[in-house]
Amino acid sequence: MMRIDPLAGPQPLTEFIAGNARWLGAGALLTLLSSFGQTFFISIFAAEIQGAFGLSHGGWGGIYSLGTTASAIVMIWAGGLTDRFRARHLGAGVLMLLAASCLMMAANPFLWALPVVIFALRLMGQGMTSHIAIVAMARWFVATRGRALALASLGFSVGEALLPLSFVALMTVMDWRLLWVAAAVVAVIGVPVLLSLLRTERMPQSMAEENASFGMRGQHWTRMQALRHPLFWCMFPALLGPSAFNTAFFFHQVHFAEVKSITHLSLVALFPVYTLCSIGFLIVSGWALDRFGTARLLPFYQLPMVVAFTLFGLGQGIVPMVTGFFFLSMTTGANSTLPNAFWAEYYGTRHIGSIKAMAAAVMVLGSAIGPGITGMMIDAGVTLSVQYLGIAAYFIFTSTMVGLGIVRSRADMA
């Protein structure tokens, strides 16, 4: 039976999944397929792309940053489409465009067109496909928003665990361009699956409006109102940081493995461990979010990044890498639930698509800045080990800013 009450009280997890499997599955499918535009997937082809187009680390990082920055700008407008169109129709269209972007990467022989290909992959993959899923979960669920976000975000984790290892192994027997054709085929297959899962609306539009949850001061904030509020700008460094520096870490994974004197395949083999830990912390953060709310958790969730990047900077060999991935996974898991629930909790759900689009644009911008800056610094002789210690210090700053913003906004929430 269709569940239409987003204010229903907490249920046992198995009952919650069984009653909402269709919509949770659609969210997880979209987050999984967004992998084809995520840095962790694109970066496994870094050596092949650099070789095919004669690019240095800085050159490849610059092109990646250019295409990603352009996608962030367009995302500000495109993300608002989730306030106007149903996830079923918008998601199917975006998946078809994502498949076309994969085919562009497979067929493109021109250096000048590479930024355009990156732009398309990033906008349709990391940008819109994941945005549609997250906005739908935040809008469709209220009392169980944390669990819904956590379960839908498992698609990210599955993609991170399976795709890099699978495609790196396949590159030993297949041309890298053919693998992009395979990615396009998978994205196309996802369209009828998504349409089938969402053939029944999770919530009629009239009831969605009636049960929309309010934000600070008991109102629904518009995007311009949110941008004028100090809390948004206190959150800005925290939005930028994980996207920028997680992206930089995975983007330079081939070079990082060389610096740490381990093989690329050995490093990639650690990704499933990282993903399993991320899944664990993803589920825990969803439960904690429903129990404690975002205000108590947000100031602390990026502190594990301090430990992770300190280990990546100072460590040598496999053991520090495994430990670093463990701490990295703590923030990665929580990052899929806490910031996404924050927008609905603090700014309301009526305009969440356009507000979250601005936040998504900041994160996409971060994913452009990270590889570009770190690539240029590598070319300038600043090692990744030194850079990662600076990144660790940055996350102390982000946690401080979020804490100050939350404290300052307590009166508005009350």
N, C-alpha and C positions, 0 to 999 in steps of 0.2 A: 504493500500500500504506500502511496506517495506521502512522504513526510514533509509537512509544510509549516511546522511550528518551529522557527529558529530560536524561540525563547524557552524551549523545553529544557527541563533540568538534566543534569548529567546522567548518563546511562552506563551500564557495564560496557566495556570496550567491545566485546563480541556482539552484543546487541546493537551497539551504535554502528559498527561496521556493517552488520547484516541489514539494518534498516536504511543505510545510506550508501551501500556498496556502489550503486550505479554512478552517483555523483562524485564520490571519492575516487572511484576508478577513472573517471574522466579527468579529474585533476592530476592523478598520478601519471596517466598516459601523456598528458600535455607536458608535464615537467620532465618525463623521460625523453620525449622527442625533442625537447628544447636542447638536449645534449649536442645535437649536430651544429648548433651555433654557439656553444659554450667554449671557453678557452681551453679547458682540459681536453676537449676532443680535437679542436683545430690544431693545438700545439703539438700533438703527436706527429703531425706532418711537417713540423717546422724545418727539419733538415732537408726534406725533399723539396719543399717550397723554396727555401733559400738556395738550394742547388739548381733548381729549374730556372730561377729568375736572377741568379747571381747576386744574392743579397747578403750583407753582413748582419750581425745580431742587431746593430742599431738601425740598419735599413729596414729589416723585416719588422722590428718593433715600431718604427715610425709609420710604416704602411698600415700595420695593424691598428695603431693608435688613431690614424687619420680616419680609417673606415669606421672604427668603433665610436669615435667622437661624433661623426656625422649621424650614426644611428642613434646616439643619445639625444641629439637635437630633434630628430624626427620623432623619437619616442615620446617627447613631451606632448605632441599632438596625437600621435597614433594611440597612445595608451588611453586617452580619453574616450576612445571608441567603445571601451567596455562599459561605459555609462549609457550608451545608446543602442548597442546591439547585443543580442543574446550570445552567450558563450558557445552555443552549438554552431551557429552560423559563422561567427567571427573566427572561432577556432579552426573550423574546416578550411576556410579561406586562407588563413595564415599558414596552415600546414602545407597547403599546395604551393604557396610562395616559398616556404622553407625548402621543399623538394626542388623547386626550380633553382634556388640559390645553391644547393648542393651540386646540381648539374652544371651550373656556371663554373664552380670550382673545378669540376672534373674536365671541362672542355676549354677553359681559358688558357690561351698561349701568350697573352700580352701582359707585360709588366704594368702598363698604364691602367689596365682594367682590374688589377688585383685589389686596389682599395675599394672598388665598386663591389667586388665579390665579397670582401670582408664586411662591408656595410650591409649587404643583403643578408648574409649569414647571421650577423650579430643582431640586426633589427628583428628578423623573423624568428631566430632561435632564442638567444639569451633574452632579448627584449620582449616581443609580443607573446610568444608561445607560453613562456613562464608567467608573464603578467596576467594573461587571461585566466590561468589556473589559480593563481594566488588571489586575485580579485574575486573570483567566483567563490572560493572557500571563505574568504573574509565576509562576503555579503550574504552567503547562504546560511552560515552558522553563526550563532552568537554565544550561547552558553557553552557550547562545545567547540568554539572556534580554534582553540589551541590544538585539540586532537585532530580536527579536520585539516588544519594546515600541516600538522606533522605527518599525517597519513598521505595526503596528496603530495607532499614534498619528498616522499620516499622515491619517487621517480628520479629526482636528481641523484639520489644516492645509488640507485641501481645503475644509472648511466655511468656515474663515476667509477663504480666497481667493475662493470663488465666491458664497457666500450674501449677504454684505452688498452687494456690487456689483450682483448680480442683483436683489435685493429692493428696493434703493433705486431702481434703474432702473424696476422694475415699479410702484412706487408712483406714478410719474408718469402711469400709465394705468389703475391699478386701485385700488380702495379698500383701505386697509391691513388691514381686518378680513378681507377675502377672501383676502389673502395668508396669514393664519393658518390659514384653511381648507385652503389648498394645502399648508402645512406638515404639517397633520394627515394629509392623504392620503398624503404621502411617508412619514411614520412608519408608517402602516398597511401600505404596500407593503413596507416593510422587514421585516415579521414573517415572511412566507413565505420571503423570501430568507434570513433568518437561520436559520430552521428547516431549510432545504435545506442550507446550509453546514455546520450542526452535526448533521446526521442521523447521522454517525459520530462517536463520542466520540474526542477527542484522546488521552485516556489513561484506561483503566479505573480505577475508584476504588481497587481493591486495589493496582494498580501505582503510582498517585499517592501512596498512603500509604507504599508500600515505598521509593519514590525521592524522598520529600520531603526537601528540603534544610534543614539545620540552621542556626541563627543563632549568636549569641554564646554562649560557654561550651559549645558543642556541644549545644544544646537548642532545642526549639520553645517560644517564648515565648507566653504568653497575653497578652491585652490588658491585664489588670491588672498583670502583671509588667512589660510594656513601659512603662506609665504611671509605674511606680515607679522606672524607670531614668533617670539624669540625661541620657542622650543624647537621649531623646524631647523633653525640655524645651529642650535646646540647639537642636534642630531646629525647635521651635515657631515662632520668629520667621521662619525661612526658609520654613516651610509657609504662614504667614499672608501674607507680603509680596507675592510675585508675584500671588497670587490677589486680594489687596486692591487693589493699585495698578495692575495690568494691567486689572482690572475697572473701576476708577475711570477710567482713561484712556479705555477704549472706551465706558464708560457716558456720559461727558461729551463724546463726540466732536463733537456738534453745537455745543455751547458752545465747545469748544476751537478748532474751525475759525473761529468768530467772533472769538475772542480773537487768533488768529494771522493774521487778515485773509485767509483762504483760504475757498473754498466747501466745503461739506460733501462734494459729489461729488468735488472734487479730493482731499480727504483720504481718502475711501473708495477712490479710485483707487490710492492707495499701498498699500492692504491686500494686494493680490496680490504686490507686491514684498516686503513684510514676510513674507508666507506662504512665498514661494519661498526666502527666506533662512532662515526657520525650518525648512523641510524639509531644507535643506542641513545646518544645525547639528543637526537631529534625527538624521539618518543618521550624522553624524560622532560625535555623543555616544553613539549605540548601539554603534558600532565601538569607541570609546575605552573605554566601559564594559566590554565583553567583554575588552578587552586589559589595562586598568589597574585595574579595580575602582572601586567608588564612593568608597573612602576617599581616594584621591589627587585626585579630581575635585570632590567636593562643596564643599570650602571656597572654590572659586574661581568656580563657575558663575553666581553672582548678581552678580559685580562689573560685568559689562557693563550692568546696570540702572543703576548709578551714572552711567555715561556717558550712557545713553539719557535719563534724566529730567533730567539737567543740560542736555542739548540741548533737550529739550522746554520746560524752564523759561526758558532764556535765548534760544533761537533764534526767528527770525521769518521766515516764508516757507517755501518748499518744500524747499530744500536741507538746512537743519538737521533738518527733519522726516524726510526720507529717511534721513539719517545716523542719527538717533535710532532709527528703525525697524530699521535694520541691527543696532545694538547690542541693542535690545530682542529681536530675533529670536534672538540668541545664547543668551540665558537661556531664552526661550520654548521653543526646540528642546530644550535640555538638560533643561528642567523636565519634559518628557514621559517621560524615561527615568531620569535619575539618582535622584530621590526615590522613584520607584516601585520601582526595583530595590533601593534601600536597605532597605526594609522586609523583603523576602525575605532579603537577604544578612545583615542584622544580627539579625533576629528569627525567621527560619525561615518555612516555608511552610504548616505545618499549620493555623495560626490566622490566616493572612495576611488573610483576608476581614474579620475583626473588627478587627484592628489597623489595616489600611488604611482601614477605615470611620471610625475615630477621626481618622486623618490627613485623610481626605476631608472630615470634618465641620469640621476646623480650616480647611481651604481654602475650604469653602463659607462658613464664618463670616467669613473674610477678605473674600470677595466681597460679603458683606453690609456689613461695616464700611467698606470703601473708598468706595463710592458715597455712603453716608450721611454720613460725616465730610466728604468733599470737597464734597458738595452743601451741607451746612450752612455750611461755611467760605466757599463762593461767596456764599451769601446774606448772610453776615456781612461781606463785602467783602474777603476774602482771595483774591487772584487765583490762578488755576491755575498761573501762572508761578512764583509764590512757593511754592505748595504743592509743586510738583514738585522744587524744590531741597531741601526738607525730606525728600521721599521718597528722593532720591538718597543723602542721609546715612543714612537708615534701612537701605539695602542694604549700606553699609559695616559697620553693626552686625550684620546677619544673617550676613554672611560670617565675621566674627570669632567669633560664637557657634558656628557649625557647625564651624569649625576647632578650637576648644577642645574641643567635644564629641567629635570624631573622635579627637583626640590622647588624650583621657582614656579612651577605650574601646578603645585598642589592646590592652591586656592581656586584655580579655574576648574580643576577636576571636582573639587568639593561642591 
